[in-house]
Amino acid sequence: MAIIRKTDIKKMSEKERNEKLKDLKKELVKEHINLSKGGKTKIREIKKTIARLLTMNNLNRLNISVENK
């Protein structure tokens, strides 16, 4: 799964973000199983993307506007 940019995340609805979170968490488990094949960078990317999605969900719940930097 590719890295999701902040602008793409902002365009998603909360339902879409939650679905993407589920998919990424499943993929993270699969990558942990395949860790012996040298997929550490993929795991790092997945974790960062999950963090971005969770951050946007929390900001939207708090009604905080996210500016482009």
CORFENCOR-V132895 format. One record per backbone hydrogen bond with DSSP energy under -1.0 kcal/mol. NH is the residue of the N-H (numbers start at 0). CO is the residue of the C=O. Records with the same first field share a line. If there is no record, write none. Layout:
BEGIN
NH->CO ; CO
END
This chain:
BEGIN
8->4
9->5
10->6
16->12
17->13
18->14
19->15
20->16
21->17
22->18
23->19
24->20
25->21
26->22
27->23
28->24
29->25
30->26
31->27
32->28
33->29
34->31
36->33
37->34
42->38
43->39
44->40
45->41
46->42
47->43
48->44
49->45
50->46
51->47
52->48
53->49
54->50
55->51
56->52
57->53
58->54
59->55
60->56
61->57
63->58
END
